[in-house]
Amino acid sequence: MLLHCLPFPAQLVKTITRDRGTEFASWLQIEERLHCEVYFADPYCAWQKGAIENLNGLLREFYPQGRNLSCAATATLKRGLALLNARPRKVLNFHYAQD
């Protein structure tokens, strides 16, 4: 199922850190298709995926869970990403990444 959601250009994906869920059962195919490394978080160690879990929360503000992003217009996705990238970040003492 997840392989059908991978219309992204391979050069945009460098690594994937996953948990033990079944959605990544075909992780070898994902590595091959995207030409990236897939890493596994240890069981019960959600902190190993902290940055991506935080980003997932931010993305949900723009794209609710369950929304099919493959149907979204490229301009819409780029606009949402630009807004996310232009946010001040707590980890940067509420400065912008561009600063």
N, C-alpha and C positions, 0 to 999 in steps of 0.2 A: 504494500500500500504506500509506504513512504517513498518508494522509488518513483511513483507517479507524481510526486510533489517536488521533484527536483529539476525544474526547468532553469535553474540558476546557472549562469556561466561558471564553469569549473574554476576559473582564476579568482573568483570572489570568495571561495571557500578554502581556507588553509588547513584547519583542523576541526574536528568535531569531538566534543567530550560528552559521552552519553552515560546514562545510568543503566540499570539492568532490565529496563522495560522491554516489552515485546515489540515496540514500534521500531526498534533497531535490530531485529532478528537477522536481517539481511545486510549487516554492516559491511561485509566483504564486497558486496555489489556496490554499495554506496561509496566505499573507498575507490573502487575501480572507476566508477562513473564520474566522480568529482575529482579524482586524482589528488586525494587528501588523506591525511592520517586520521584514524578514528581511535580515540582513547577512551578508557573505561574508568569511571569513578568507582571507588570501593563501595561495597554495600553499606548503607546507613551513614554515609559521609557526604551529605548534601553540600557541605561547605566546600568540597572540591569543585563544585560547579557554581559557586557563589556569583561570579560575575555574569554568567549567562542567565542565571535565575533572575538576577536583578534586571537585566536587559529584557527578559521575557515579560516581566511586570510592566516595564515601560512600553513595550510594543503593544501590550493588551489595551493600553489607552487609545491607540489608533486602530488596532485590528483585533477585535474580540476573538476569543478562543472559538475555534470551529469555522472561522471564515476562510473561504477558499482563496488564498492569495494568488493562485495561478490565473484567476479571472480578473484580478485588479489591474488597472491600467498602469503602465510603467511610470507615467508622470505622477500618478497618485502615490505610488510606492516611494518614488524619489522625494516627493514633497514631505512625506512622513519621516523618511530617514533624515532629511535635512533638518526638520524640526527637532528630532531626537539628538542629532549631532550638535545642534546649537544650544542645547540646554546646559545650564550650570550643573556641575556634578559635585555631590557631597564629598566624594573621595578626593576631589581637587579643591577642597575648602570652598566650595560653591563658586569656583572660577569656571571658565569655559575651556574646553579642550583646545580650542584654537589659540588661547593666550600663551 
